[in-house]
């Protein structure tokens, strides 16, 4: 299995096979427009502008599961991201990323990059909040998981290395 085995919907509700991104380094991130971490869009956009020519793609998945911080429609989310942060990377259809209603892609990502639990504790691997970031290598495998408070800039060294 790899991320290339999954199909998601774009903001217009049209299916997009992630196999279209074969050979790219991907950052897959669950996003929200009304979160204290929303300014991470700026750092994500900077990474995108710097590394897209070398093969980086960022895919944003709006999610309203954390504090109701993404209440807008897909069209409203697109406008917000463009107008407020100049986002040019794809923002896909709003989805659930945790629990039984999570889309299959996020179930796969969460299982492929488990959260380290303190010894003796059981931890679910679902995203804990908005802006959980998964870095995917050129073969479609999860290379790393970055938790919400880890900035987009903290991924730069890994991304640069994966791009070669």
Backbone as a chain_set.jsonl record, in Angstrom:
{"seq": "XXXXXXXXXXXXXXXXXXXXXXXXXXXXXXXXXXXXXXXXXXXXXXXXXXXXXXXXXXXXXXXXXXXXXXXXXXXXXXXXXXXXXXXXXXXXXXXXXXXXXXXXXXXXXXXXXXXXXXXXXXXXXXXXXXXXXXXXXXXXXXXXXXXXXXXXXXXXXXXXXXXX", "coords": {"N": [[0.836, -1.194, 0.0], [0.35, 2.285, -0.637], [0.23, 5.898, -0.639], [-0.601, 6.338, -3.169], [-2.584, 4.585, -3.768], [-4.989, 5.648, -3.155], [-7.973, 7.596, -3.624], [-9.236, 10.84, -3.606], [-11.465, 13.637, -3.074], [-11.591, 16.653, -4.955], [-12.024, 20.2, -4.319], [-14.296, 20.731, -5.721], [-15.685, 18.459, -5.593], [-14.95, 16.468, -7.289], [-13.395, 13.364, -8.19], [-9.989, 12.656, -7.403], [-7.213, 10.91, -8.172], [-4.585, 9.907, -6.155], [-2.452, 8.78, -7.361], [-1.715, 10.393, -9.381], [0.267, 11.926, -8.384], [2.586, 10.504, -8.344], [6.039, 10.001, -7.835], [6.5, 12.47, -6.754], [7.355, 14.437, -3.837], [5.298, 14.583, -1.113], [3.345, 16.67, 1.047], [0.879, 16.082, 3.232], [-1.792, 17.491, 4.802], [-4.073, 18.205, 7.43], [-6.34, 20.835, 7.64], [-7.57, 24.042, 8.906], [-9.587, 26.966, 9.014], [-10.163, 28.676, 11.114], [-8.484, 28.469, 13.325], [-6.027, 28.622, 15.93], [-3.664, 27.819, 14.848], [-3.84, 28.352, 12.196], [-2.229, 30.315, 10.845], [-0.139, 28.722, 9.931], [-0.567, 28.165, 7.305], [0.841, 30.078, 5.909], [3.586, 29.351, 6.227], [3.482, 26.84, 5.014], [2.843, 27.589, 2.388], [5.159, 29.024, 1.744], [7.083, 26.929, 1.781], [6.059, 25.462, -0.343], [6.338, 27.235, -2.529], [9.114, 27.417, -2.61], [10.014, 24.761, -3.002], [8.399, 23.419, -4.865], [9.26, 23.54, -7.594], [11.207, 21.56, -7.532], [9.815, 19.271, -7.116], [7.976, 19.091, -4.985], [4.765, 18.675, -3.583], [1.938, 19.963, -1.978], [-0.875, 19.013, -0.164], [-3.826, 20.119, 1.031], [-6.274, 19.336, 3.42], [-9.196, 20.353, 4.444], [-10.827, 20.288, 7.612], [-13.419, 19.86, 9.938], [-13.492, 18.745, 12.441], [-12.25, 19.446, 14.798], [-12.968, 21.351, 17.295], [-14.834, 22.685, 15.729], [-13.634, 24.386, 13.856], [-13.493, 24.748, 11.146], [-15.865, 25.686, 9.62], [-16.86, 26.492, 7.148], [-18.032, 26.286, 3.678], [-16.755, 24.331, 0.891], [-16.152, 26.158, -1.18], [-16.011, 28.586, 0.255], [-13.83, 28.043, 1.888], [-11.765, 27.777, -0.01], [-11.668, 30.417, -0.992], [-10.958, 31.811, 1.371], [-8.368, 30.758, 1.912], [-6.926, 31.56, -0.347], [-7.276, 34.392, -0.415], [-6.407, 35.252, 2.156], [-3.937, 34.018, 2.685], [-2.637, 33.59, 0.316], [-2.555, 31.062, -0.824], [-1.512, 28.63, -3.082], [-1.243, 25.959, -3.449], [-2.998, 22.788, -3.738], [-6.133, 22.791, -2.137], [-8.236, 20.539, -0.941], [-11.452, 18.799, -0.905], [-13.498, 19.248, 2.005], [-13.073, 17.094, 4.765], [-13.357, 14.288, 7.087], [-10.903, 13.376, 9.44], [-10.367, 11.748, 11.529], [-11.377, 9.016, 13.671], [-14.3, 6.889, 13.158], [-15.467, 7.991, 10.909], [-13.444, 8.956, 9.375], [-11.725, 9.62, 6.319], [-10.495, 7.06, 4.097], [-7.78, 7.561, 3.29], [-6.658, 9.103, 5.407], [-6.918, 7.296, 7.495], [-5.098, 5.379, 6.674], [-2.691, 6.956, 6.656], [-2.49, 7.641, 9.378], [-2.149, 5.117, 10.565], [0.216, 4.346, 9.351], [2.065, 6.104, 10.339], [2.488, 6.065, 13.346], [1.639, 7.554, 16.526], [3.913, 8.3, 19.089], [3.496, 6.839, 22.128], [3.556, 7.426, 25.65], [5.395, 5.14, 27.716], [3.665, 2.191, 28.447], [1.182, 3.281, 27.993], [-1.738, 3.423, 25.964], [-2.238, 4.703, 22.807], [-4.227, 6.401, 20.462], [-3.794, 6.692, 16.953], [-4.829, 8.658, 15.381], [-5.034, 11.967, 13.888], [-4.525, 14.612, 16.207], [-5.271, 17.223, 16.242], [-5.887, 20.195, 14.282], [-3.75, 20.763, 11.446], [-1.954, 18.59, 11.472], [0.738, 17.073, 9.993], [1.801, 15.077, 7.315], [4.597, 13.737, 5.795], [5.413, 12.533, 2.683], [7.32, 10.233, 0.838], [8.987, 9.935, -2.42], [8.161, 7.48, -3.322], [5.665, 7.135, -2.383], [5.364, 6.455, 0.267], [4.927, 6.949, 3.802], [7.095, 9.175, 5.234], [7.492, 10.706, 7.485], [5.849, 12.1, 10.35], [4.465, 15.088, 11.443], [3.503, 16.824, 14.203], [0.696, 18.974, 15.186], [1.685, 21.434, 16.451], [4.26, 21.559, 15.536], [6.088, 23.41, 13.304], [5.642, 24.287, 9.79], [8.173, 24.932, 8.821], [9.817, 23.269, 10.284], [9.826, 20.955, 8.873], [11.407, 21.306, 6.7], [14.158, 20.491, 6.316], [13.963, 17.68, 6.093], [12.24, 17.483, 3.853], [13.781, 18.726, 1.846], [15.915, 16.912, 1.76], [14.581, 14.578, 0.899], [13.831, 15.367, -1.617], [16.225, 15.481, -2.89]], "CA": [[0.0, 0.0, 0.0], [0.982, 3.603, -0.612], [-0.794, 6.938, -0.817], [-1.049, 6.301, -4.563], [-3.735, 3.684, -3.857], [-6.182, 6.349, -2.675], [-8.625, 8.642, -4.4], [-9.891, 11.835, -2.76], [-12.229, 14.598, -3.867], [-11.138, 18.036, -4.942], [-12.993, 21.115, -3.71], [-15.531, 20.707, -6.522], [-16.302, 17.152, -5.407], [-14.5, 15.552, -8.345], [-12.365, 12.448, -7.706], [-8.59, 12.868, -7.779], [-6.381, 9.788, -7.766], [-3.275, 10.366, -5.696], [-1.419, 8.242, -8.257], [-1.29, 11.519, -10.223], [1.415, 12.564, -7.728], [3.723, 9.576, -8.303], [7.344, 10.609, -8.054], [6.598, 13.738, -6.027], [7.35, 14.423, -2.383], [4.035, 15.194, -0.72], [2.958, 16.989, 2.415], [-0.569, 15.971, 3.372], [-2.068, 18.191, 6.058], [-5.459, 18.584, 7.708], [-6.305, 22.277, 7.852], [-8.761, 24.734, 9.403], [-9.497, 28.41, 8.783], [-10.43, 29.462, 12.318], [-7.676, 27.824, 14.36], [-4.829, 29.368, 16.305], [-2.548, 27.353, 14.017], [-4.121, 28.695, 10.799], [-1.092, 30.976, 10.185], [0.779, 27.76, 9.304], [-0.742, 28.247, 5.849], [1.923, 30.921, 5.383], [4.793, 28.529, 6.146], [3.257, 25.81, 3.996], [2.941, 28.234, 1.087], [6.586, 29.312, 1.511], [7.721, 25.676, 1.385], [5.558, 25.115, -1.669], [6.985, 28.091, -3.528], [10.55, 27.12, -2.661], [10.354, 23.39, -3.394], [7.561, 22.848, -5.936], [10.03, 23.281, -8.816], [12.015, 20.345, -7.361], [8.953, 18.104, -7.01], [7.124, 19.058, -3.794], [3.343, 19.018, -3.69], [1.258, 20.025, -0.684], [-2.31, 18.778, -0.299], [-4.542, 20.508, 2.237], [-7.58, 18.707, 3.62], [-9.946, 21.035, 5.492], [-11.52, 19.381, 8.527], [-14.181, 20.581, 10.965], [-13.634, 17.857, 13.593], [-11.531, 19.946, 15.969], [-13.5, 22.61, 17.784], [-15.664, 23.362, 14.731], [-12.822, 25.501, 13.369], [-13.563, 24.831, 9.685], [-17.299, 25.557, 9.364], [-17.244, 26.971, 5.822], [-18.189, 25.4, 2.524], [-15.509, 24.193, 0.125], [-15.896, 27.42, -1.886], [-15.576, 29.581, 1.241], [-12.478, 27.664, 2.321], [-10.861, 28.134, -1.108], [-11.533, 31.884, -0.99], [-10.216, 32.191, 2.566], [-6.956, 30.393, 1.765], [-6.332, 32.388, -1.395], [-7.288, 35.812, -0.053], [-5.692, 35.553, 3.396], [-2.59, 33.439, 2.747], [-2.071, 33.424, -1.022], [-2.31, 29.637, -1.041], [-1.61, 28.158, -4.468], [-1.26, 24.488, -3.474], [-4.379, 22.314, -3.714], [-6.964, 22.586, -0.95], [-9.22, 19.589, -1.432], [-12.759, 18.836, -0.248], [-13.527, 19.088, 3.454], [-13.168, 15.675, 5.125], [-13.061, 13.878, 8.458], [-9.568, 12.777, 9.471], [-10.219, 10.892, 12.702], [-12.54, 8.246, 14.062], [-14.921, 5.984, 12.198], [-15.853, 8.704, 9.695], [-12.239, 9.413, 8.668], [-11.552, 9.083, 4.972], [-9.494, 5.978, 4.089], [-6.411, 8.08, 3.209], [-6.166, 9.498, 6.728], [-6.764, 6.082, 8.298], [-3.816, 4.817, 6.239], [-1.599, 7.807, 7.135], [-2.409, 7.527, 10.838], [-1.585, 3.807, 10.888], [1.582, 4.259, 8.824], [2.927, 6.982, 11.133], [1.866, 6.08, 14.666], [2.058, 8.509, 17.543], [4.645, 7.635, 20.164], [2.795, 6.953, 23.404], [4.394, 7.145, 26.824], [5.463, 3.714, 28.014], [2.544, 1.641, 29.181], [-0.071, 3.919, 27.608], [-2.245, 3.146, 24.627], [-2.486, 5.974, 22.13], [-4.727, 6.225, 19.101], [-2.885, 7.343, 16.016], [-5.528, 9.684, 14.61], [-4.612, 13.345, 14.146], [-5.041, 15.131, 17.473], [-5.753, 18.592, 16.052], [-5.635, 20.747, 12.952], [-2.375, 20.945, 10.992], [-1.09, 17.412, 11.547], [1.357, 17.032, 8.675], [2.453, 13.823, 6.94], [5.51, 13.886, 4.657], [5.394, 11.306, 1.887], [8.471, 10.192, -0.068], [8.681, 9.814, -3.848], [7.573, 6.16, -3.57], [4.317, 7.121, -1.832], [5.387, 5.954, 1.643], [5.02, 7.983, 4.839], [8.461, 9.345, 5.711], [7.467, 11.304, 8.823], [4.63, 12.763, 10.818], [4.743, 16.289, 12.225], [2.313, 17.149, 14.985], [0.174, 20.317, 14.889], [2.499, 22.574, 16.898], [5.511, 21.592, 14.782], [5.856, 24.339, 12.204], [6.041, 23.826, 8.462], [9.622, 25.097, 8.672], [10.501, 22.127, 10.902], [9.853, 19.861, 7.891], [12.195, 21.693, 5.53], [15.359, 19.662, 6.121], [13.511, 16.377, 5.586], [11.719, 17.67, 2.483], [14.922, 18.982, 0.964], [16.641, 15.658, 1.612], [13.793, 13.648, 0.084], [13.819, 15.86, -3.004], [17.557, 15.198, -3.449]], "C": [[0.879, 1.255, 0.0], [-0.121, 4.644, -0.762], [-1.345, 6.907, -2.231], [-2.261, 5.395, -4.769], [-5.051, 4.372, -3.506], [-6.679, 7.395, -3.664], [-9.361, 9.536, -3.408], [-10.705, 12.749, -3.659], [-11.592, 15.974, -3.799], [-12.26, 18.908, -4.393], [-14.311, 21.172, -4.477], [-16.251, 19.362, -6.405], [-15.911, 16.133, -6.456], [-13.389, 14.648, -7.814], [-10.984, 12.779, -8.272], [-7.809, 11.665, -7.267], [-5.022, 10.324, -7.333], [-2.145, 9.748, -6.509], [-0.938, 9.323, -9.225], [-0.043, 12.196, -9.653], [2.619, 11.626, -7.621], [5.014, 10.316, -8.623], [7.528, 11.944, -7.36], [6.816, 13.452, -4.537], [6.094, 15.181, -1.988], [4.046, 15.594, 0.749], [1.438, 16.946, 2.408], [-0.914, 16.495, 4.759], [-3.562, 18.447, 6.217], [-5.456, 20.033, 8.199], [-7.615, 22.799, 8.44], [-8.53, 26.236, 9.311], [-9.643, 29.251, 10.043], [-9.699, 28.903, 13.533], [-6.501, 28.736, 14.713], [-3.611, 28.98, 15.484], [-2.733, 27.701, 12.54], [-2.976, 29.453, 10.127], [-0.05, 30.018, 9.616], [0.581, 27.704, 7.795], [0.406, 29.038, 5.221], [3.204, 30.112, 5.212], [4.67, 27.422, 5.115], [3.401, 26.404, 2.601], [4.395, 28.57, 0.753], [7.341, 28.056, 1.096], [7.328, 25.295, -0.032], [6.256, 25.94, -2.745], [8.453, 27.75, -3.695], [10.846, 25.767, -3.304], [9.483, 22.781, -4.486], [8.359, 22.623, -7.221], [10.9, 22.021, -8.741], [11.152, 19.108, -7.152], [8.13, 17.994, -5.744], [5.695, 19.406, -4.166], [2.769, 18.999, -2.281], [-0.228, 19.872, -0.954], [-2.972, 19.1, 1.034], [-5.923, 19.885, 2.273], [-8.305, 19.426, 4.754], [-10.748, 20.025, 6.311], [-12.185, 20.194, 9.627], [-14.335, 19.752, 12.242], [-13.012, 18.395, 14.88], [-12.067, 21.326, 16.345], [-14.357, 23.361, 16.779], [-14.95, 24.524, 14.063], [-12.715, 25.587, 11.846], [-15.031, 24.686, 9.268], [-17.721, 25.876, 7.931], [-17.447, 25.88, 4.796], [-16.843, 25.277, 1.812], [-15.168, 25.487, -0.602], [-15.398, 28.493, -0.924], [-14.154, 29.305, 1.711], [-11.455, 28.051, 1.254], [-10.6, 29.641, -1.102], [-10.692, 32.346, 0.193], [-8.722, 31.949, 2.378], [-6.25, 31.274, 0.747], [-6.197, 33.836, -0.949], [-6.409, 36.125, 1.152], [-4.244, 35.076, 3.416], [-1.955, 33.221, 1.378], [-1.784, 31.985, -1.374], [-2.52, 29.283, -2.514], [-1.536, 26.635, -4.563], [-2.706, 24.019, -3.327], [-4.963, 22.205, -2.3], [-8.133, 21.753, -1.444], [-10.545, 19.724, -0.678], [-12.616, 18.622, 1.255], [-13.824, 17.631, 3.793], [-13.094, 15.506, 6.637], [-11.735, 13.133, 8.426], [-9.352, 11.855, 10.664], [-11.514, 10.15, 12.987], [-13.112, 7.424, 12.921], [-15.302, 6.663, 10.892], [-14.649, 9.222, 8.902], [-12.182, 8.815, 7.27], [-10.435, 8.034, 4.995], [-8.049, 6.486, 4.026], [-5.883, 8.419, 4.594], [-6.085, 8.311, 7.676], [-5.42, 5.435, 7.968], [-2.645, 5.627, 6.81], [-1.396, 7.646, 8.641], [-1.798, 6.197, 11.261], [-0.125, 3.697, 10.456], [2.573, 5.101, 9.626], [2.33, 7.103, 12.532], [2.458, 7.144, 15.585], [2.8, 7.732, 18.62], [3.921, 7.903, 21.478], [3.786, 6.736, 24.547], [4.318, 5.661, 27.176], [4.273, 3.279, 28.86], [1.194, 2.254, 28.835], [-0.455, 3.516, 26.193], [-2.64, 4.481, 24.012], [-3.141, 5.688, 20.791], [-3.867, 7.093, 18.182], [-3.542, 8.422, 15.174], [-4.912, 11.053, 14.858], [-5.294, 13.874, 15.407], [-5.636, 16.53, 17.327], [-5.487, 18.985, 14.607], [-4.129, 20.852, 12.703], [-1.436, 19.824, 11.44], [-0.581, 17.209, 10.123], [2.064, 15.687, 8.47], [3.318, 14.095, 5.72], [5.629, 12.524, 3.992], [6.571, 11.34, 0.917], [8.03, 9.949, -1.513], [8.085, 8.46, -4.223], [6.163, 6.051, -2.98], [4.216, 6.599, -0.41], [5.521, 7.113, 2.636], [6.451, 8.014, 5.365], [8.478, 9.881, 7.14], [6.104, 11.923, 9.084], [5.072, 13.945, 11.67], [3.448, 16.712, 12.907], [1.932, 18.624, 14.797], [1.078, 21.479, 15.293], [3.885, 22.621, 16.242], [5.258, 22.423, 13.525], [6.192, 23.723, 10.858], [7.557, 23.912, 8.257], [10.388, 23.915, 9.26], [10.587, 20.932, 9.951], [10.874, 20.102, 6.779], [13.408, 20.806, 5.281], [14.993, 18.3, 5.545], [13.043, 16.494, 4.148], [12.861, 17.869, 1.5], [15.71, 17.702, 0.711], [15.898, 14.66, 0.735], [13.757, 14.063, -1.375], [15.149, 15.623, -3.689], [18.204, 16.388, -4.087]], "O": [[1.978, 1.277, 0.553], [-1.28, 4.296, -0.989], [-2.447, 7.4, -2.473], [-2.894, 5.434, -5.825], [-6.111, 3.746, -3.555], [-5.913, 7.986, -4.425], [-10.023, 9.052, -2.49], [-10.635, 12.638, -4.883], [-11.119, 16.411, -2.75], [-13.327, 18.404, -4.043], [-15.327, 21.613, -3.938], [-17.29, 19.147, -7.031], [-16.483, 15.044, -6.506], [-12.529, 15.11, -7.064], [-10.833, 13.129, -9.443], [-7.752, 11.428, -6.061], [-4.389, 11.097, -8.052], [-0.991, 10.152, -6.36], [0.128, 9.186, -9.825], [0.629, 12.953, -10.354], [3.566, 11.916, -6.891], [5.079, 11.134, -9.54], [8.628, 12.496, -7.382], [6.503, 12.367, -4.047], [5.851, 16.289, -2.468], [4.673, 14.94, 1.582], [0.79, 17.686, 1.668], [-0.398, 16.008, 5.765], [-4.237, 18.852, 5.27], [-4.664, 20.404, 9.065], [-8.627, 22.099, 8.468], [-7.413, 26.717, 9.508], [-9.28, 30.428, 10.039], [-10.243, 28.872, 14.637], [-6.045, 29.524, 13.884], [-2.633, 29.726, 15.429], [-1.874, 27.379, 11.719], [-2.757, 29.259, 8.931], [0.841, 30.453, 8.886], [1.467, 27.243, 7.076], [0.881, 28.704, 4.136], [3.841, 30.18, 4.161], [5.635, 27.099, 4.423], [4.013, 25.791, 1.726], [4.818, 28.417, -0.393], [8.148, 28.098, 0.167], [8.163, 24.857, -0.823], [6.711, 25.399, -3.753], [8.978, 27.79, -4.808], [11.809, 25.633, -4.059], [9.811, 21.707, -4.989], [8.157, 21.606, -7.885], [11.287, 21.475, -9.775], [11.684, 18.006, -7.022], [7.624, 16.914, -5.441], [5.447, 20.314, -4.96], [3.086, 18.114, -1.486], [-0.779, 20.51, -1.851], [-2.714, 18.441, 2.041], [-6.652, 19.903, 1.281], [-8.049, 19.131, 5.921], [-11.274, 19.046, 5.782], [-11.58, 21.112, 10.182], [-15.224, 20.031, 13.046], [-13.241, 17.833, 15.951], [-11.661, 22.338, 15.774], [-14.59, 24.558, 16.949], [-15.574, 25.533, 13.737], [-11.949, 26.391, 11.316], [-15.406, 23.694, 8.643], [-18.844, 25.555, 7.542], [-17.091, 24.72, 5.005], [-15.909, 26.026, 2.097], [-14.001, 25.877, -0.638], [-14.466, 29.23, -1.246], [-13.368, 30.231, 1.908], [-10.398, 28.592, 1.576], [-9.455, 30.082, -1.195], [-9.806, 33.185, 0.032], [-7.906, 32.829, 2.652], [-5.109, 31.684, 0.956], [-5.132, 34.437, -1.086], [-5.736, 37.156, 1.172], [-3.41, 35.671, 4.098], [-0.837, 32.713, 1.297], [-0.865, 31.707, -2.144], [-3.554, 29.592, -3.107], [-1.744, 26.075, -5.639], [-3.551, 24.771, -2.842], [-4.366, 21.609, -1.403], [-8.926, 22.208, -2.268], [-10.728, 20.662, 0.098], [-11.726, 17.906, 1.712], [-14.703, 17.009, 3.197], [-12.808, 16.453, 7.37], [-11.469, 12.357, 7.508], [-8.288, 11.25, 10.802], [-12.599, 10.587, 12.602], [-12.498, 7.28, 11.864], [-15.446, 5.992, 9.869], [-14.824, 9.861, 7.865], [-12.541, 7.657, 7.061], [-9.529, 8.115, 5.825], [-7.172, 5.894, 4.655], [-4.755, 8.051, 4.922], [-5.256, 8.318, 8.586], [-4.694, 4.998, 8.86], [-1.716, 5.056, 7.38], [-0.266, 7.528, 9.115], [-1.016, 6.149, 12.211], [0.676, 3.034, 11.116], [3.777, 4.844, 9.597], [1.734, 8.127, 12.866], [3.605, 7.565, 15.437], [2.379, 6.647, 19.019], [3.755, 9.053, 21.885], [4.733, 5.96, 24.423], [3.295, 5.013, 26.956], [3.927, 3.918, 29.854], [0.165, 1.796, 29.332], [0.404, 3.298, 25.339], [-3.309, 5.292, 24.652], [-2.672, 4.823, 20.05], [-3.294, 8.098, 18.605], [-2.882, 9.04, 14.339], [-4.329, 11.286, 15.917], [-6.475, 13.623, 15.645], [-6.409, 16.973, 18.176], [-4.939, 18.212, 13.821], [-3.343, 21.01, 13.637], [-0.271, 20.069, 11.75], [-1.361, 17.177, 9.171], [2.818, 15.225, 9.327], [2.834, 14.625, 4.72], [5.905, 11.512, 4.636], [6.801, 12.348, 0.249], [6.842, 9.778, -1.788], [7.56, 8.303, -5.325], [5.536, 4.996, -3.068], [3.118, 6.328, 0.076], [6.152, 8.128, 2.34], [6.959, 7.016, 5.876], [9.373, 9.552, 7.918], [5.333, 12.22, 8.171], [5.953, 13.811, 12.519], [2.428, 16.928, 12.253], [2.735, 19.423, 14.315], [1.216, 22.431, 14.525], [4.601, 23.613, 16.379], [4.317, 22.158, 12.776], [6.94, 22.748, 10.787], [8.148, 23.059, 7.594], [11.48, 23.589, 8.795], [11.345, 19.996, 10.205], [11.169, 19.194, 6.002], [13.656, 20.411, 4.142], [15.641, 17.821, 4.614], [13.419, 15.676, 3.308], [12.894, 17.242, 0.44], [16.126, 17.436, -0.417], [16.511, 13.973, -0.082], [13.665, 13.22, -2.267], [15.217, 15.567, -4.917], [19.322, 16.285, -4.593]]}, "num_chains": 1, "name": "protein.A"}
